[in-house]
Amino acid sequence: MSSSRQRLLQEIPSSPQMEDNTRSRILQSALRLFAAKGYDGTTTKDLATAAKVAEGTLFRHFPNKKAILIEVATQGWIEILSDLLTELSEMGSYKAVAQVMRRRMLRMRENRDLLQVCFVEAQFHRELRDRIQAEVIAKMTDVAEAFFETAMEKGIYRPMNPKIVAQVFLGMFAIAGFSSETIMDTESSPQALQEMAEGIADIFLNGVLVNK
């Protein structure tokens, strides 16, 4: 293709749908490459090639490689949390929270690439880690807070500060649910996931004190 024709094609405006598809393709490719090769081991040329776009197109959507990593992590965790909270809000009994947690854990184990990027890769880059934690945790807390506030208004949970409840819930889910014995361990059994999910649900709903 001649350089003049290539410039002409680049000047043709893309539709919003095409732009969204391109952006999604870049993010999906980045997730796979960051998990497989590491952040430092992945170049913007690698990303562009995997996404089947020019490097110029890549930088039209994202200012730099760091921005791509942040977006990959943020979108991934928001999607996972949104699915979890949607399922919680639609279940018939709030005592079924253990089954919901177990299904979410299974889903996350199927998305090891995301875990690799967020929990393994980010720890080697302080700036990236801080930005991921700040953006992801803030957005996740907002979604969870809205869910628990609605549940309190319905009388399902006793009146409390919904933001604190959301932070406690996410903390339990993150530390216990993402442990090496469950999500990241390919040898872990369904029984181990079930036990973990039931324990999280029981402590969250009933606490640890003996009822007298």
Buried (B, 14 or more C-beta within 10 A) or exposed (E): EEEEEEEEEEEEEEEEEEBEEBBEBBBBBBBBBBBEEBBEEBEBEBBBBBBEBEEEBBBBBBEEBBEBBBBBBBBBBBEBBBBBBEBBEEEEEBEEBBBBBBBBBBBBBEBBBBBBBBBBBBEEBEEBBEBBEEBBBEBBBBBBBBBBBBBBEEEEBEEEEBBEBBBBBBEBBBEBBBEEEBBBEEEBEEEBBBBBBBBBBBEBEEEEEEEE
